[in-house]
């Protein structure tokens, strides 16, 4: 009578084990199935097998640890390590720990028993790693999805207020001052010319754009200082319309001319190669730019200052960078009822923003900061929350970040926004804008 090989199969998967045990070739051997590493070690001492087959991910005790313990007591016992994890590191660990063979899963049942037959005649010895990393799949069979490319969007090129900042502390949210790009297919509009307009201009030159509509919310430095560095103004074939509010002292063209005096900058406005035209915005009717409409409304900020409403075929976005809500108020947002006198000056802006899918609105100061900066033209987190509540929008993007607020502070401030919205029972998501942040316009 031929002695049958005694084999322990330490296999956590019942499906794999049952497939092997149901094979006709299994009857040639005496095979006992266990699930865990400790069960395997215990059975070895009781049963004295000829061969142990161990999955590397046996429960309770890792397969390599089981192998090491086997080698401490049974240096000559045949051991095959199996694994779905066919990384070269696992192969090397198994062979260095003393495995006779490393068998990658999945494997054919006949291949498994062919190996056992070989081991019965002569103990198996390690072969080269059977699968080369990175070559498991051919290029043609590999699923390689590609990201969709937005053709209708708002993109932030600058999200700081007051002045630009730089350094490692500002890497997450960025340091450029206000500028957004508005695209809808072939239509392009730009709002604000802070320092963020410089990298935008470099991108637009590569795309060979010639016609631009540039909207200026107001002429404070943080909204215009990037204009001389906007590369398209130096293109001979460029046509740029600069839209801005009616000035109290000088027109925007006069201010830009002063800003570009030789004492400040080496190129005068009249020396720019592009054709630059200045037009005034008067809160009358929206300005059509291709399939977009750009609507405006005056906000509560020193000097003539406009907020914008961007109306695309699918979404409407409010963009308000400079607006002081509830001037001087330091109390709880819930104490400002719809008929509160402090809300009266803002009812027009609230009506202007109603119906927006997204409202982009500043909240530059924490409450304790705002207490020292009342009248500067910017809102606290708490006071801006009242505007969001009254508008009734479902998505709030915060921009015009305080330049002293580092990434760490803005992360904490983001949580503060969520906490205040929750405490006021306002159903609205909130996110802080950062340089290169994008909002799709083609979906609702």
Secondary structure as GFF3:
##gff-version 3
##sequence-region A 1 444
A	DSSP	beta_strand	6	10	.	.	.	ID=ss1
A	DSSP	alpha_helix	14	21	.	.	.	ID=ss2
A	DSSP	three_ten_helix	24	28	.	.	.	ID=ss3
A	DSSP	beta_strand	30	34	.	.	.	ID=ss4
A	DSSP	alpha_helix	37	47	.	.	.	ID=ss5
A	DSSP	beta_strand	51	55	.	.	.	ID=ss6
A	DSSP	alpha_helix	63	73	.	.	.	ID=ss7
A	DSSP	beta_strand	78	83	.	.	.	ID=ss8
A	DSSP	alpha_helix	88	96	.	.	.	ID=ss9
A	DSSP	beta_strand	101	104	.	.	.	ID=ss10
A	DSSP	alpha_helix	109	121	.	.	.	ID=ss11
A	DSSP	three_ten_helix	139	141	.	.	.	ID=ss12
A	DSSP	beta_strand	152	158	.	.	.	ID=ss13
A	DSSP	three_ten_helix	168	170	.	.	.	ID=ss14
A	DSSP	beta_strand	179	184	.	.	.	ID=ss15
A	DSSP	beta_strand	187	191	.	.	.	ID=ss16
A	DSSP	alpha_helix	196	206	.	.	.	ID=ss17
A	DSSP	beta_strand	211	216	.	.	.	ID=ss18
A	DSSP	alpha_helix	221	224	.	.	.	ID=ss19
A	DSSP	three_ten_helix	227	229	.	.	.	ID=ss20
A	DSSP	three_ten_helix	231	234	.	.	.	ID=ss21
A	DSSP	beta_strand	239	245	.	.	.	ID=ss22
A	DSSP	alpha_helix	252	259	.	.	.	ID=ss23
A	DSSP	three_ten_helix	269	271	.	.	.	ID=ss24
A	DSSP	beta_strand	275	281	.	.	.	ID=ss25
A	DSSP	beta_strand	287	289	.	.	.	ID=ss26
A	DSSP	beta_strand	292	298	.	.	.	ID=ss27
A	DSSP	beta_strand	306	311	.	.	.	ID=ss28
A	DSSP	beta_strand	316	320	.	.	.	ID=ss29
A	DSSP	three_ten_helix	333	335	.	.	.	ID=ss30
A	DSSP	three_ten_helix	341	346	.	.	.	ID=ss31
A	DSSP	alpha_helix	347	353	.	.	.	ID=ss32
A	DSSP	beta_strand	358	361	.	.	.	ID=ss33
A	DSSP	alpha_helix	367	370	.	.	.	ID=ss34
A	DSSP	alpha_helix	381	391	.	.	.	ID=ss35
A	DSSP	beta_strand	395	398	.	.	.	ID=ss36
A	DSSP	alpha_helix	407	423	.	.	.	ID=ss37
A	DSSP	beta_strand	429	432	.	.	.	ID=ss38
A	DSSP	beta_strand	438	440	.	.	.	ID=ss39
###
